[in-house]
Amino acid sequence: MKAFAIYALVALAEIGGCFAFWAWLRLGRSPWWAGAGTLSLIAFALLLTRIDASVAGRAFAAYGGIYIIASIAWMRVVEGARPDRWDLIGGAVCLAGAAIILLGPRTA
């Protein structure tokens, strides 16, 4: 359960950082948004190293599903766009895949 809480923070940092660059470059916001985005992306990288996994690739792969769910939530909460059923079905499939990768039994 601790891993999912860390992954939630990782997703918030990554999506927030990427959105800050989006706001600067696509929405015409101040260049200061790029600075905030850079700090947020640094936090993303640091937080992702806190995942308890034997190899980095497994932590990154499991994060992919969490990222997709968080992106759909961001779209709804921050951008005000309602996800359609395909967004939700795809997100559920990705979240199931992340759970399998992260929680699957390991032999060694």
N, CA, C and O atoms as a GROMACS GRO file, in nm:
protein
  432
    1MET      N    1   0.083  -0.120   0.000
    1MET     CA    2   0.000   0.000   0.000
    1MET      C    3   0.087   0.126   0.000
    1MET      O    4   0.050   0.226  -0.060
    2LYS      N    5   0.202   0.121   0.067
    2LYS     CA    6   0.294   0.235   0.069
    2LYS      C    7   0.337   0.271  -0.072
    2LYS      O    8   0.350   0.389  -0.106
    3ALA      N    9   0.360   0.169  -0.155
    3ALA     CA   10   0.405   0.194  -0.292
    3ALA      C   11   0.301   0.274  -0.370
    3ALA      O   12   0.337   0.363  -0.446
    4PHE      N   13   0.173   0.244  -0.351
    4PHE     CA   14   0.070   0.317  -0.424
    4PHE      C   15   0.063   0.463  -0.381
    4PHE      O   16   0.035   0.551  -0.462
    5ALA      N   17   0.087   0.489  -0.253
    5ALA     CA   18   0.090   0.629  -0.205
    5ALA      C   19   0.208   0.703  -0.268
    5ALA      O   20   0.194   0.818  -0.310
    6ILE      N   21   0.323   0.638  -0.273
    6ILE     CA   22   0.440   0.700  -0.336
    6ILE      C   23   0.413   0.722  -0.485
    6ILE      O   24   0.443   0.829  -0.539
    7TYR      N   25   0.356   0.621  -0.550
    7TYR     CA   26   0.324   0.637  -0.692
    7TYR      C   27   0.227   0.753  -0.716
    7TYR      O   28   0.239   0.823  -0.816
    8ALA      N   29   0.133   0.774  -0.626
    8ALA     CA   30   0.040   0.886  -0.641
    8ALA      C   31   0.116   1.019  -0.636
    8ALA      O   32   0.088   1.109  -0.715
    9LEU      N   33   0.210   1.031  -0.545
    9LEU     CA   34   0.292   1.152  -0.537
    9LEU      C   35   0.380   1.168  -0.660
    9LEU      O   36   0.398   1.278  -0.712
   10VAL      N   37   0.435   1.055  -0.707
   10VAL     CA   38   0.518   1.057  -0.828
   10VAL      C   39   0.436   1.109  -0.946
   10VAL      O   40   0.482   1.194  -1.022
   11ALA      N   41   0.315   1.058  -0.960
   11ALA     CA   42   0.229   1.099  -1.072
   11ALA      C   43   0.193   1.247  -1.062
   11ALA      O   44   0.195   1.318  -1.162
   12LEU      N   45   0.161   1.293  -0.943
   12LEU     CA   46   0.128   1.434  -0.925
   12LEU      C   47   0.246   1.522  -0.965
   12LEU      O   48   0.228   1.625  -1.031
   13ALA      N   49   0.366   1.482  -0.924
   13ALA     CA   50   0.485   1.560  -0.957
   13ALA      C   51   0.512   1.560  -1.108
   13ALA      O   52   0.544   1.664  -1.166
   14GLU      N   53   0.499   1.443  -1.172
   14GLU     CA   54   0.528   1.437  -1.315
   14GLU      C   55   0.422   1.511  -1.397
   14GLU      O   56   0.456   1.591  -1.484
   15ILE      N   57   0.296   1.485  -1.369
   15ILE     CA   58   0.190   1.549  -1.447
   15ILE      C   59   0.190   1.699  -1.421
   15ILE      O   60   0.172   1.778  -1.514
   16GLY      N   61   0.210   1.739  -1.297
   16GLY     CA   62   0.217   1.882  -1.266
   16GLY      C   63   0.333   1.949  -1.337
   16GLY      O   64   0.319   2.060  -1.389
   17GLY      N   65   0.448   1.882  -1.340
   17GLY     CA   66   0.564   1.938  -1.409
   17GLY      C   67   0.542   1.949  -1.559
   17GLY      O   68   0.575   2.051  -1.620
   18CYS      N   69   0.487   1.845  -1.617
   18CYS     CA   70   0.460   1.848  -1.762
   18CYS      C   71   0.353   1.952  -1.794
   18CYS      O   72   0.362   2.021  -1.895
   19PHE      N   73   0.252   1.962  -1.710
   19PHE     CA   74   0.146   2.061  -1.734
   19PHE      C   75   0.201   2.203  -1.723
   19PHE      O   76   0.156   2.293  -1.794
   20ALA      N   77   0.298   2.224  -1.634
   20ALA     CA   78   0.358   2.357  -1.622
   20ALA      C   79   0.424   2.398  -1.754
   20ALA      O   80   0.412   2.513  -1.796
   21PHE      N   81   0.494   2.305  -1.818
   21PHE     CA   82   0.553   2.335  -1.948
   21PHE      C   83   0.445   2.356  -2.054
   21PHE      O   84   0.458   2.443  -2.140
   22TRP      N   85   0.340   2.277  -2.048
   22TRP     CA   86   0.226   2.292  -2.139
   22TRP      C   87   0.168   2.433  -2.123
   22TRP      O   88   0.141   2.502  -2.222
   23ALA      N   89   0.148   2.474  -1.998
   23ALA     CA   90   0.090   2.607  -1.971
   23ALA      C   91   0.181   2.717  -2.025
   23ALA      O   92   0.132   2.814  -2.083
   24TRP      N   93   0.311   2.702  -2.008
   24TRP     CA   94   0.406   2.803  -2.057
   24TRP      C   95   0.406   2.808  -2.210
   24TRP      O   96   0.393   2.915  -2.270
   25LEU      N   97   0.421   2.692  -2.273
   25LEU     CA   98   0.441   2.689  -2.417
   25LEU      C   99   0.312   2.690  -2.499
   25LEU      O  100   0.311   2.740  -2.611
   26ARG      N  101   0.204   2.636  -2.445
   26ARG     CA  102   0.081   2.625  -2.524
   26ARG      C  103  -0.028   2.721  -2.479
   26ARG      O  104  -0.116   2.758  -2.557
   27LEU      N  105  -0.022   2.761  -2.351
   27LEU     CA  106  -0.127   2.850  -2.299
   27LEU      C  107  -0.078   2.993  -2.279
   27LEU      O  108  -0.153   3.079  -2.234
   28GLY      N  109   0.050   3.016  -2.312
   28GLY     CA  110   0.104   3.151  -2.304
   28GLY      C  111   0.130   3.203  -2.164
   28GLY      O  112   0.133   3.324  -2.142
   29ARG      N  113   0.148   3.114  -2.070
   29ARG     CA  114   0.177   3.156  -1.933
   29ARG      C  115   0.322   3.203  -1.921
   29ARG      O  116   0.402   3.184  -2.013
   30SER      N  117   0.354   3.263  -1.810
   30SER     CA  118   0.486   3.317  -1.783
   30SER      C  119   0.595   3.208  -1.790
   30SER      O  120   0.567   3.092  -1.759
   31PRO      N  121   0.716   3.245  -1.830
   31PRO     CA  122   0.828   3.148  -1.828
   31PRO      C  123   0.857   3.093  -1.688
   31PRO      O  124   0.924   2.991  -1.675
   32TRP      N  125   0.809   3.159  -1.585
   32TRP     CA  126   0.826   3.107  -1.450
   32TRP      C  127   0.761   2.969  -1.435
   32TRP      O  128   0.803   2.889  -1.352
   33TRP      N  129   0.660   2.944  -1.516
   33TRP     CA  130   0.596   2.812  -1.513
   33TRP      C  131   0.697   2.704  -1.549
   33TRP      O  132   0.689   2.593  -1.497
   34ALA      N  133   0.791   2.733  -1.638
   34ALA     CA  134   0.893   2.635  -1.676
   34ALA      C  135   0.983   2.604  -1.557
   34ALA      O  136   1.023   2.489  -1.538
   35GLY      N  137   1.014   2.705  -1.478
   35GLY     CA  138   1.095   2.682  -1.358
   35GLY      C  139   1.023   2.592  -1.259
   35GLY      O  140   1.082   2.499  -1.204
   36ALA      N  141   0.895   2.620  -1.238
   36ALA     CA  142   0.816   2.536  -1.148
   36ALA      C  143   0.805   2.395  -1.204
   36ALA      O  144   0.811   2.297  -1.130
   37GLY      N  145   0.789   2.385  -1.336
   37GLY     CA  146   0.782   2.254  -1.399
   37GLY      C  147   0.911   2.175  -1.382
   37GLY      O  148   0.908   2.054  -1.358
   38THR      N  149   1.023   2.243  -1.394
   38THR     CA  150   1.152   2.176  -1.376
   38THR      C  151   1.166   2.122  -1.234
   38THR      O  152   1.208   2.007  -1.216
   39LEU      N  153   1.130   2.202  -1.135
   39LEU     CA  154   1.137   2.155  -0.995
   39LEU      C  155   1.044   2.037  -0.971
   39LEU      O  156   1.079   1.943  -0.901
   40SER      N  157   0.927   2.044  -1.030
   40SER     CA  158   0.832   1.935  -1.014
   40SER      C  159   0.883   1.806  -1.078
   40SER      O  160   0.864   1.698  -1.023
   41LEU      N  161   0.948   1.818  -1.193
   41LEU     CA  162   1.002   1.699  -1.259
   41LEU      C  163   1.122   1.642  -1.184
   41LEU      O  164   1.146   1.522  -1.188
   42ILE      N  165   1.197   1.727  -1.118
   42ILE     CA  166   1.305   1.677  -1.032
   42ILE      C  167   1.245   1.599  -0.915
   42ILE      O  168   1.295   1.492  -0.880
   43ALA      N  169   1.139   1.653  -0.856
   43ALA     CA  170   1.070   1.581  -0.747
   43ALA      C  171   1.018   1.446  -0.797
   43ALA      O  172   1.026   1.346  -0.726
   44PHE      N  173   0.964   1.445  -0.918
   44PHE     CA  174   0.917   1.320  -0.978
   44PHE      C  175   1.028   1.214  -0.979
   44PHE      O  176   1.008   1.101  -0.934
   45ALA      N  177   1.144   1.251  -1.030
   45ALA     CA  178   1.255   1.156  -1.039
   45ALA      C  179   1.301   1.109  -0.901
   45ALA      O  180   1.327   0.990  -0.881
   46LEU      N  181   1.310   1.201  -0.808
   46LEU     CA  182   1.353   1.164  -0.674
   46LEU      C  183   1.252   1.072  -0.605
   46LEU      O  184   1.290   0.974  -0.540
   47LEU      N  185   1.124   1.104  -0.620
   47LEU     CA  186   1.021   1.022  -0.557
   47LEU      C  187   1.016   0.881  -0.617
   47LEU      O  188   0.994   0.784  -0.545
   48LEU      N  189   1.035   0.870  -0.747
   48LEU     CA  190   1.028   0.739  -0.811
   48LEU      C  191   1.136   0.644  -0.759
   48LEU      O  192   1.117   0.523  -0.761
   49THR      N  193   1.247   0.698  -0.714
   49THR     CA  194   1.353   0.612  -0.659
   49THR      C  195   1.314   0.555  -0.522
   49THR      O  196   1.383   0.466  -0.472
   50ARG      N  197   1.206   0.604  -0.461
   50ARG     CA  198   1.164   0.556  -0.329
   50ARG      C  199   1.081   0.429  -0.337
   50ARG      O  200   1.048   0.370  -0.234
   51ILE      N  201   1.046   0.385  -0.458
   51ILE     CA  202   0.968   0.263  -0.474
   51ILE      C  203   1.055   0.143  -0.440
   51ILE      O  204   1.168   0.131  -0.487
   52ASP      N  205   1.001   0.053  -0.359
   52ASP     CA  206   1.074  -0.066  -0.318
   52ASP      C  207   1.057  -0.174  -0.426
   52ASP      O  208   0.960  -0.249  -0.426
   53ALA      N  209   1.154  -0.179  -0.516
   53ALA     CA  210   1.155  -0.279  -0.623
   53ALA      C  211   1.298  -0.326  -0.641
   53ALA      O  212   1.393  -0.250  -0.620
   54SER      N  213   1.312  -0.451  -0.682
   54SER     CA  214   1.447  -0.506  -0.696
   54SER      C  215   1.522  -0.448  -0.816
   54SER      O  216   1.645  -0.444  -0.816
   55VAL      N  217   1.448  -0.403  -0.917
   55VAL     CA  218   1.510  -0.342  -1.035
   55VAL      C  219   1.431  -0.218  -1.075
   55VAL      O  220   1.309  -0.212  -1.057
   56ALA      N  221   1.501  -0.121  -1.130
   56ALA     CA  222   1.437   0.006  -1.166
   56ALA      C  223   1.329  -0.014  -1.273
   56ALA      O  224   1.223   0.047  -1.265
   57GLY      N  225   1.357  -0.098  -1.371
   57GLY     CA  226   1.261  -0.118  -1.480
   57GLY      C  227   1.125  -0.164  -1.431
   57GLY      O  228   1.023  -0.124  -1.487
   58ARG      N  229   1.122  -0.248  -1.328
   58ARG     CA  230   0.995  -0.296  -1.274
   58ARG      C  231   0.919  -0.181  -1.208
   58ARG      O  232   0.798  -0.169  -1.225
   59ALA      N  233   0.990  -0.098  -1.134
   59ALA     CA  234   0.925   0.018  -1.071
   59ALA      C  235   0.871   0.113  -1.177
   59ALA      O  236   0.761   0.166  -1.161
   60PHE      N  237   0.946   0.134  -1.283
   60PHE     CA  238   0.903   0.224  -1.391
   60PHE      C  239   0.783   0.166  -1.466
   60PHE      O  240   0.689   0.238  -1.498
   61ALA      N  241   0.786   0.036  -1.493
   61ALA     CA  242   0.677  -0.029  -1.567
   61ALA      C  243   0.547  -0.023  -1.487
   61ALA      O  244   0.441   0.008  -1.542
   62ALA      N  245   0.554  -0.053  -1.360
   62ALA     CA  246   0.434  -0.047  -1.276
   62ALA      C  247   0.382   0.096  -1.268
   62ALA      O  248   0.261   0.118  -1.264
   63TYR      N  249   0.471   0.191  -1.265
   63TYR     CA  250   0.430   0.331  -1.259
   63TYR      C  251   0.349   0.372  -1.380
   63TYR      O  252   0.262   0.459  -1.370
   64GLY      N  253   0.374   0.312  -1.494
   64GLY     CA  254   0.302   0.347  -1.616
   64GLY      C  255   0.151   0.341  -1.599
   64GLY      O  256   0.081   0.431  -1.644
   65GLY      N  257   0.101   0.238  -1.534
   65GLY     CA  258  -0.043   0.227  -1.511
   65GLY      C  259  -0.096   0.333  -1.417
   65GLY      O  260  -0.204   0.388  -1.438
   66ILE      N  261  -0.018   0.362  -1.314
   66ILE     CA  262  -0.057   0.467  -1.220
   66ILE      C  263  -0.061   0.601  -1.291
   66ILE      O  264  -0.152   0.681  -1.268
   67TYR      N  265   0.037   0.626  -1.376
   67TYR     CA  266   0.044   0.752  -1.450
   67TYR      C  267  -0.081   0.772  -1.536
   67TYR      O  268  -0.136   0.882  -1.541
   68ILE      N  269  -0.124   0.667  -1.602
   68ILE     CA  270  -0.241   0.679  -1.689
   68ILE      C  271  -0.366   0.713  -1.608
   68ILE      O  272  -0.443   0.800  -1.649
   69ILE      N  273  -0.387   0.646  -1.497
   69ILE     CA  274  -0.502   0.676  -1.412
   69ILE      C  275  -0.494   0.820  -1.360
   69ILE      O  276  -0.593   0.893  -1.360
   70ALA      N  277  -0.376   0.860  -1.316
   70ALA     CA  278  -0.358   0.996  -1.265
   70ALA      C  279  -0.381   1.100  -1.374
   70ALA      O  280  -0.435   1.208  -1.348
   71SER      N  281  -0.341   1.069  -1.497
   71SER     CA  282  -0.363   1.161  -1.608
   71SER      C  283  -0.511   1.179  -1.638
   71SER      O  284  -0.556   1.290  -1.668
   72ILE      N  285  -0.586   1.071  -1.630
   72ILE     CA  286  -0.730   1.080  -1.650
   72ILE      C  287  -0.794   1.162  -1.539
   72ILE      O  288  -0.884   1.243  -1.564
   73ALA      N  289  -0.750   1.141  -1.416
   73ALA     CA  290  -0.801   1.221  -1.304
   73ALA      C  291  -0.764   1.369  -1.322
   73ALA      O  292  -0.847   1.456  -1.294
   74TRP      N  293  -0.643   1.397  -1.366
   74TRP     CA  294  -0.599   1.535  -1.391
   74TRP      C  295  -0.688   1.601  -1.496
   74TRP      O  296  -0.732   1.715  -1.481
   75MET      N  297  -0.715   1.526  -1.603
   75MET     CA  298  -0.800   1.576  -1.710
   75MET      C  299  -0.936   1.619  -1.654
   75MET      O  300  -0.990   1.722  -1.694
   76ARG      N  301  -0.989   1.540  -1.564
   76ARG     CA  302  -1.120   1.570  -1.506
   76ARG      C  303  -1.114   1.686  -1.406
   76ARG      O  304  -1.192   1.780  -1.415
   77VAL      N  305  -1.023   1.677  -1.312
   77VAL     CA  306  -1.018   1.772  -1.201
   77VAL      C  307  -0.960   1.907  -1.242
   77VAL      O  308  -1.018   2.011  -1.212
   78VAL      N  309  -0.846   1.905  -1.308
   78VAL     CA  310  -0.776   2.030  -1.341
   78VAL      C  311  -0.827   2.092  -1.471
   78VAL      O  312  -0.849   2.213  -1.479
   79GLU      N  313  -0.844   2.009  -1.572
   79GLU     CA  314  -0.882   2.062  -1.703
   79GLU      C  315  -1.034   2.065  -1.726
   79GLU      O  316  -1.081   2.126  -1.822
   80GLY      N  317  -1.108   2.000  -1.639
   80GLY     CA  318  -1.253   2.004  -1.648
   80GLY      C  319  -1.313   1.924  -1.763
   80GLY      O  320  -1.428   1.945  -1.799
   81ALA      N  321  -1.236   1.833  -1.821
   81ALA     CA  322  -1.286   1.748  -1.930
   81ALA      C  323  -1.329   1.613  -1.872
   81ALA      O  324  -1.254   1.549  -1.799
   82ARG      N  325  -1.448   1.572  -1.905
   82ARG     CA  326  -1.501   1.448  -1.851
   82ARG      C  327  -1.447   1.328  -1.930
   82ARG      O  328  -1.461   1.323  -2.052
   83PRO      N  329  -1.386   1.231  -1.860
   83PRO     CA  330  -1.337   1.111  -1.930
   83PRO      C  331  -1.455   1.031  -1.986
   83PRO      O  332  -1.561   1.022  -1.924
   84ASP      N  333  -1.436   0.973  -2.104
   84ASP     CA  334  -1.542   0.888  -2.158
   84ASP      C  335  -1.519   0.743  -2.114
   84ASP      O  336  -1.421   0.714  -2.045
   85ARG      N  337  -1.608   0.656  -2.153
   85ARG     CA  338  -1.597   0.517  -2.107
   85ARG      C  339  -1.468   0.451  -2.154
   85ARG      O  340  -1.415   0.364  -2.085
   86TRP      N  341  -1.417   0.491  -2.270
   86TRP     CA  342  -1.294   0.431  -2.321
   86TRP      C  343  -1.173   0.475  -2.240
   86TRP      O  344  -1.079   0.398  -2.220
   87ASP      N  345  -1.175   0.600  -2.194
   87ASP     CA  346  -1.070   0.646  -2.103
   87ASP      C  347  -1.071   0.561  -1.976
   87ASP      O  348  -0.966   0.516  -1.930
   88LEU      N  349  -1.189   0.540  -1.922
   88LEU     CA  350  -1.202   0.466  -1.795
   88LEU      C  351  -1.169   0.318  -1.811
   88LEU      O  352  -1.102   0.260  -1.725
   89ILE      N  353  -1.216   0.257  -1.919
   89ILE     CA  354  -1.184   0.116  -1.942
   89ILE      C  355  -1.034   0.098  -1.964
   89ILE      O  356  -0.972   0.010  -1.905
   90GLY      N  357  -0.976   0.182  -2.048
   90GLY     CA  358  -0.831   0.174  -2.072
   90GLY      C  359  -0.751   0.196  -1.945
   90GLY      O  360  -0.653   0.126  -1.920
   91GLY      N  361  -0.793   0.293  -1.864
   91GLY     CA  362  -0.725   0.318  -1.738
   91GLY      C  363  -0.732   0.200  -1.643
   91GLY      O  364  -0.635   0.167  -1.576
   92ALA      N  365  -0.849   0.135  -1.638
   92ALA     CA  366  -0.864   0.018  -1.550
   92ALA      C  367  -0.773  -0.096  -1.594
   92ALA      O  368  -0.713  -0.164  -1.511
   93VAL      N  369  -0.764  -0.118  -1.724
   93VAL     CA  370  -0.676  -0.222  -1.776
   93VAL      C  371  -0.530  -0.192  -1.739
   93VAL      O  372  -0.456  -0.281  -1.697
   94CYS      N  373  -0.491  -0.067  -1.754
   94CYS     CA  374  -0.353  -0.028  -1.721
   94CYS      C  375  -0.325  -0.041  -1.572
   94CYS      O  376  -0.217  -0.084  -1.533
   95LEU      N  377  -0.422  -0.003  -1.490
   95LEU     CA  378  -0.404  -0.015  -1.346
   95LEU      C  379  -0.392  -0.162  -1.305
   95LEU      O  380  -0.312  -0.195  -1.217
   96ALA      N  381  -0.470  -0.249  -1.366
   96ALA     CA  382  -0.458  -0.392  -1.338
   96ALA      C  383  -0.318  -0.442  -1.377
   96ALA      O  384  -0.257  -0.520  -1.303
   97GLY      N  385  -0.268  -0.398  -1.490
   97GLY     CA  386  -0.133  -0.436  -1.531
   97GLY      C  387  -0.028  -0.388  -1.434
   97GLY      O  388   0.066  -0.462  -1.403
   98ALA      N  389  -0.042  -0.265  -1.386
   98ALA     CA  390   0.053  -0.212  -1.287
   98ALA      C  391   0.050  -0.295  -1.160
   98ALA      O  392   0.155  -0.323  -1.102
   99ALA      N  393  -0.069  -0.334  -1.115
   99ALA     CA  394  -0.081  -0.415  -0.993
   99ALA      C  395  -0.015  -0.550  -1.010
   99ALA      O  396   0.053  -0.599  -0.920
  100ILE      N  397  -0.033  -0.612  -1.128
  100ILE     CA  398   0.030  -0.741  -1.154
  100ILE      C  399   0.181  -0.728  -1.149
  100ILE      O  400   0.248  -0.810  -1.087
  101ILE      N  401   0.234  -0.626  -1.212
  101ILE     CA  402   0.380  -0.605  -1.214
  101ILE      C  403   0.433  -0.579  -1.074
  101ILE      O  404   0.533  -0.638  -1.033
  102LEU      N  405   0.367  -0.493  -0.999
  102LEU     CA  406   0.416  -0.454  -0.868
  102LEU      C  407   0.395  -0.560  -0.762
  102LEU      O  408   0.482  -0.582  -0.677
  103LEU      N  409   0.282  -0.628  -0.765
  103LEU     CA  410   0.244  -0.718  -0.656
  103LEU      C  411   0.261  -0.866  -0.688
  103LEU      O  412   0.241  -0.951  -0.601
  104GLY      N  413   0.297  -0.898  -0.812
  104GLY     CA  414   0.312  -1.038  -0.850
  104GLY      C  415   0.419  -1.108  -0.768
  104GLY      O  416   0.519  -1.048  -0.730
  105PRO      N  417   0.397  -1.238  -0.741
  105PRO     CA  418   0.496  -1.312  -0.662
  105PRO      C  419   0.626  -1.328  -0.740
  105PRO      O  420   0.625  -1.355  -0.860
  106ARG      N  421   0.735  -1.312  -0.672
  106ARG     CA  422   0.867  -1.326  -0.732
  106ARG      C  423   0.936  -1.449  -0.675
  106ARG      O  424   0.928  -1.474  -0.555
  107THR      N  425   1.002  -1.523  -0.759
  107THR     CA  426   1.071  -1.643  -0.714
  107THR      C  427   1.212  -1.614  -0.666
  107THR      O  428   1.269  -1.691  -0.588
  108ALA      N  429   1.269  -1.506  -0.713
  108ALA     CA  430   1.405  -1.475  -0.669
  108ALA      C  431   1.424  -1.329  -0.652
  108ALA      O  432   1.533  -1.284  -0.616
   0.00000   0.00000   0.00000
